[in-house]
Amino acid sequence: MDANDWNSRYETDELIWTIEANQFLVSEVAGLQPGTALDLACGEGRNAVWLAMQGWDVTGVDFASVGLLKAQRLAIESGVTGTWITADATDWTAPTDGFDLVAMLYLQLPASERQKSIRTAVSAMAPDGTILIIAHHLLNLIEGYGGPQDANFLMTPEDVVDDLAAAELGLDVELVVERNERVDRVVQTPDGPRTAIDMLVRARRIDTTKLSPGAV
Ligand SMILES: C[S@@+](CC[C@H](N)C(=O)[O-])C[C@H]1O[C@@H](n2cnc3c(N)ncnc32)[C@H](O)[C@@H]1O
C-alpha cells in the first residue's frame, strides 16, 4: 500500500486502530527515563500520544498525512503535544541529534524496504538510545490472528536482527541487541479471544565516546 492507499484508509472519523498504546511498547518503555522519542510510521498516533503522556518529547513520522492529522487531533484531545512529520520511512533523513527512543510498530514492508526503514530508524538513534521494533511475525500467517496475509510483509526477529546488523555496518554505529523474540498478544474478536503472534526486537546504541581507550 502506498501513501494514497493509507490516506484513503484513514479518511474516516473513527480511529482504524485502537486508541490503546501497544502493550509491548508500554512494558518495554517502563524502565526508561523519558527523553526524546521518535515513532516511525506512527499512523493515528496511539503510541506517540501515549509516550507524550508519559513525558516523552515525541516526534511522529508517517507518509500518510491523513493519519498524522488524526494523530495531531488525538494529541490535542489528550492534552499533549508532538511534532508530526509527513515522510517516507525508507528515505527520511533524521535530525542529527538523534532520539533517546526510536519505536517502529507494525510497519510491514517487503524485505528491501524493511531494510531501508530499519536503516532510517537506526540513523535516528542517539548514542545510548534504544530502538524497539514490533511487527506481525511470519508465524502469524499460519498460527495467529489478523495482520497481513502475505508472507512478504511479515518478518521474524532474525530478519530484523540481520537488518540491524547491516544498518550498524553502513552507519558505523554499534548496537547491542537486548531482546529478539516472538511475543503473543490476545485480541478480542467477535468470535472470542484469539492470539496474534508478534515479533519484538529491542537494541541499544553504544555510546562509543564512553568506551575507555583500548576497549573492544
Ligand atoms: C499498521 S499501521 C501502524 C501504525 C502505528 N505504528 C500503530 O502501531 O498504530 C502502518 C503505518 O505505516 C505507515 N507506512 C507504511 N509505509 C510507510 C512508509 N514507507 N513510510 C512511512 N510510513 C509508512 C502507514 O501509513 C501506516 O500508518
The ligand as an SDF file (V2000), in Angstrom:
LIG
                    3D

 27 29  0  0  0  0  0  0  0  0999 V2000
   -0.3360   -0.8940   10.5480 C   0  0  0  0  0  0  0  0  0  0  0  0
   -0.1120    0.8400   10.6150 S   0  0  0  0  0  0  0  0  0  0  0  0
    0.6810    1.0190   12.2000 C   0  0  0  0  0  0  0  0  0  0  0  0
    0.5320    2.3860   12.7860 C   0  0  0  0  0  0  0  0  0  0  0  0
    1.1480    2.5700   14.1680 C   0  0  0  0  0  0  0  0  0  0  0  0
    2.5640    2.2780   14.1880 N   0  0  0  0  0  0  0  0  0  0  0  0
    0.4370    1.7480   15.1870 C   0  0  0  0  0  0  0  0  0  0  0  0
    1.0120    0.7840   15.7130 O   0  0  0  0  0  0  0  0  0  0  0  0
   -0.7240    2.0800   15.4940 O   0  0  0  0  0  0  0  0  0  0  0  0
    1.2250    1.0720    9.4820 C   0  0  0  0  0  0  0  0  0  0  0  0
    1.5690    2.5300    9.2480 C   0  0  0  0  0  0  0  0  0  0  0  0
    2.7500    2.5840    8.4490 O   0  0  0  0  0  0  0  0  0  0  0  0
    2.6520    3.6750    7.5750 C   0  0  0  0  0  0  0  0  0  0  0  0
    3.5860    3.4320    6.4840 N   0  0  0  0  0  0  0  0  0  0  0  0
    3.6060    2.4070    5.6040 C   0  0  0  0  0  0  0  0  0  0  0  0
    4.6590    2.5100    4.7810 N   0  0  0  0  0  0  0  0  0  0  0  0
    5.3180    3.6300    5.1480 C   0  0  0  0  0  0  0  0  0  0  0  0
    6.4950    4.2800    4.6950 C   0  0  0  0  0  0  0  0  0  0  0  0
    7.2020    3.7820    3.6820 N   0  0  0  0  0  0  0  0  0  0  0  0
    6.8920    5.4200    5.2970 N   0  0  0  0  0  0  0  0  0  0  0  0
    6.1670    5.9410    6.3170 C   0  0  0  0  0  0  0  0  0  0  0  0
    5.0490    5.3780    6.8000 N   0  0  0  0  0  0  0  0  0  0  0  0
    4.6410    4.2270    6.2410 C   0  0  0  0  0  0  0  0  0  0  0  0
    1.1790    3.6950    7.1740 C   0  0  0  0  0  0  0  0  0  0  0  0
    0.7940    4.9510    6.6850 O   0  0  0  0  0  0  0  0  0  0  0  0
    0.5230    3.3110    8.4990 C   0  0  0  0  0  0  0  0  0  0  0  0
    0.1950    4.4720    9.2270 O   0  0  0  0  0  0  0  0  0  0  0  0
  1  2  1  0
  2  3  1  0
  2 10  1  0
  3  4  1  0
  4  5  1  0
  5  6  1  0
  5  7  1  0
  7  8  2  0
  7  9  1  0
 10 11  1  0
 11 12  1  0
 11 26  1  0
 12 13  1  0
 13 14  1  0
 13 24  1  0
 14 15  1  0
 14 23  1  0
 15 16  2  0
 16 17  1  0
 17 18  1  0
 17 23  2  0
 18 19  1  0
 18 20  2  0
 20 21  1  0
 21 22  2  0
 22 23  1  0
 24 25  1  0
 24 26  1  0
 26 27  1  0
M  CHG  2   2   1   9  -1
M  END
$$$$
